[in-house]
């Protein structure tokens, strides 16, 4: 169970969106005061401090909406500035403890859930035409309400879910072919600013690939550690065998890094600690699934 806030706290502030932690005991007035004193402007992003699969993440447009949403959850939440860059990728990075430079093992491009109008179909009908979107209809119905009955003009595009998450309808595309020397140098420069980071996925919003390679105009939405997946394997063009191969490859890399760090004095979790962690994570997921 990884606290996003604890991870943000070890990052240089320039690398990630401005973020505050909200605890359940705080009143609505305290929450609003925190946001105002932090000079946040709407829209904002609200999300659980511990969570995954995009559950509980919501774009917030007003103070009233923020208070109502945060109070739904009985655990710590994050309020974060919305990063306006249109592009998002996940970059899987690893570095062996005895090496000064790291590697990129995969890049996933994220195409947000959106529809394009034909001048006669409602948004709901457009969604039903795409098999990948049908499973999103219950949550989109709750989110959009009557907007689902709107007819989009021919060629008009409507972004419905502004989050790059597979479970929230985003299409994952394997862009591993983007890896080149300049890209690796840029990601290395970012990751070496994160203490103790040897393995995981960076979820990055950015303006353009060229700027990202220069280390400019980007923001780390999240840094995921040992529990993260090589999500480039979810490209529909990849076979199940390719996915298994990627998982095994990354497990082997993780084992080598873990073993290397252990030889340098880093302790493993005990069996008892590991079992407790999995039980806590399972119970937390159940609550989050019910509320999100």
N, C-alpha and C positions, 0 to 999 in steps of 0.2 A: 504494500500500500504506500504509494508515493505521494507526499504532499506537494502540490504544485507550488505553493507559496514558499516552502523551504527550498525548493529548487531555484525559484526566482531569486531568493535572497542570496544565493551564492554567485549569481550572474552579475556582471556589470550592468547597471541600470539602463545604459544606452542600448542594450541588446534586446530588451523585451518591453512589452507595453506597460505603461503605468498601471499599477495594481494595488488594491487594498484588500485586506482580509476582514471578513465580517463574521462575528461569532453569534451563535443563536441567542445569547442573553442580551444582545444590544437592542435598544428600542428603535422605532422608526426615526425618531428625532436624531438619535446618535448616528444612525446610518446616513441620513441626509446630511448631517454636519460633516461626516467624514468625506463624503463625495464633494460637497461644496468647498471644504477647506483644501481638498486636493486639487481644486481647479479642473475637475473633470467636465467634459461636455458630452452631451448626448448626440448619437446613440452610444450605449455602453454594452459590454458583454458581461453577463453574470453566469457563473458556472461553479460547480462543487470544487472544493479544494482537492478532494480525492475523488477520482472518477475516471471513466473511460467511455469509449464508443460514442462520444458526443452527448451522452445522457445528461440532462439538466442544463445544457448550454443554451442560452437565449440572448438574442439581441434586444436591448431594452431602450425605449424611446422617451421615457419620462420618469420623474421622481415617484409618482404614484405607482406606475407599473413596476418600478424597481422594488419598492417596499413590499408590494403585494407578492412579487415573485420570490424574493429572498425569504420571506416569512413562511413559505411553503416547506422549507427544508430545515430539519432539526440538527443540522451539522454545519460546520464552517463552510462559508462560501467566499468566492472571489468576485470582486467587481473590477472590471478592467476596461481601459480605453479601447475603443474599436479601431483596429488597424485598417486604414482605407485602401491599402494596396489590393489590386484585383487578383493577383496570382498567388497560388499557394502550392508548396511542395513539401514532401517529407524526404529528408536525407538521412540514410542510415550510415552511421560513422562508427569506426572502431580504431583503437590504437593499443598496441601491446605495451605493457608497462616498461619494458626495456628499450623502447624505441621513442625517438623524439617526434616523429611525424606519424600521422594516422592515415587511414584509408576510407574511401567511400565504397560501400558494398552494394548500394542501390539507391535509386531516386524514384519517387512516385509523384506524378503530377495529379492534381486534384481538380476535377471539373465539378463545380457546384451544381446542385439540383436546380434546374431551370427548364422552362418550356418556351417554345416559339409559336406565336399565334398563326392561325391560318385564315383569320377573318370571319370564322363561323363557329368554331368550337369553343366551349368554355374551358377554363383552366382544368377543371375536373376531368373533362373528356380527354384533353390532351395528356393528362397524367395517366389515364387508363390505357392509352395507346402504347405506353412504354412499360414493359414488364418490370423493369428495374424500379419504377416509381410506385407501382401498385401497393407494395408493402408500406409505403410512406403515407398512404391516404388517411389512415386514422389520426396520425399526429398532425398532418397538414389540415385536416378538417377542423381540429381543435384550434390550430394556430391561425388559420386564415378565415374560417367561417364563411360568410357570404361571398367573400372574394373568389371562392372556387367557382362561382357561377358567372364570373366576368368573362366576356368574350374578348380575346386579344386581337388587335388588328393584324393583318397579314404581315409577317416578318417581325412583329414586335416580340421582343424577348422579355421574359419575366423571371427574375431570380427569386426562388422560393425559399431556399435554405442557404444562408451565407456562411456555412461552415464546411470545411473540407474533411468530412468524416464519412467513411464508407457506410456506417450504420444509419446515417442521416440522409442517404441517397446520393452522395457524391460518387462520381465515376473515377476510379483509380486507374491511372495509365502508367505503364512502366517506361520511365524516361532515363533508365540507367545509361543509355547511350550518350547522355549529356556529359558524362564524366570526362574531364580532361585535366591537364596539369593546372590550369588557372582555377578551375572549380575546386579542385582538391586543396590548393593553396588557400583559397578563401575560406573553406570550411575548417581547415586546420587552424587558421588564425582565430576563428570563432571558438572552436572547441577547446583550444589550449588556454582560453580565458576562464574555463569552467573547472574549478578544482576537483580532481579525482574522477573526471569524466573520461571513461575509456570505451564505453559501448552504449549505443542507443540511437534514437531517432530524433532529429530536429524537425519540428513542424514550423515552416518558415513562410511568412507572407512577404511578398516582394513586388517591386515595381516592374523590373525587367531582368531577364537572365544576365544581360551584360552588366547591369549595375550590381547585381548580387555577386558576380564574379569579381567585382572590384571592391566588395565589402561595403557597399553603399545601398541606402534606401531599402532596408529590409527590417523585419522584426521577428524574433523567435516567439511564436505563439505558445509553444510548449517544448520542453526538453524531456524526453521519455528515456528511462534507464533500462536496466536489465530485463524488465518485463515487457519491453516494446517489441512489436512485430516488424519484420521487413515487408512493409505493406505494398511494395512494388509487385509482390507476388499475386496481388488481387486483381491485376489487369485481366479482364475477361479473355484476352488472347492467350494467356498462360494456361497450361494444363495443370491438373491436380498433381501430376508428377513433378512439374517444375516447382510448384509450391512446396511440396514435401522436401525437395532437394534444397530449396532456399532455407527452410526452417532448420534442417539438419546442419547445413553449412554454418548458419549463425549460432547454433548451439555449440558447435565445435569451437568457433571463435570465442564465444563467451566462456567456455570451459578453460581455454588457454589463457585468457585474460585473468579469470578468477584464480587459476592456479599460480600464475605469475605474481599476482598481488598477494596471495596467501604466503608465498615464499618470502615476501617482503614484510611479513608481519601482520597482514590484514586477516582478521579472524572470520571464519565461516559462521553462518547462523547455526545454532544448535538445532537438533531435531525438534525439540520442544518449541523453540522460537519459530521455526518454520511452520509447524502445524498450527500454532496459535495465529500466526500471520494469515495463513490461508483461511482459517475459520472466521477471523475478523473481516477479511476481504469479502468472503461469501455472504456474510450477514449484511455488510454494508451495501453490497451490490443489490441485495434483495430489497432493501429500503429504498435505494436510489431508483431501482426499476419501477417500484410502485408509485413514487412521487414524480418522476420526471415525465 
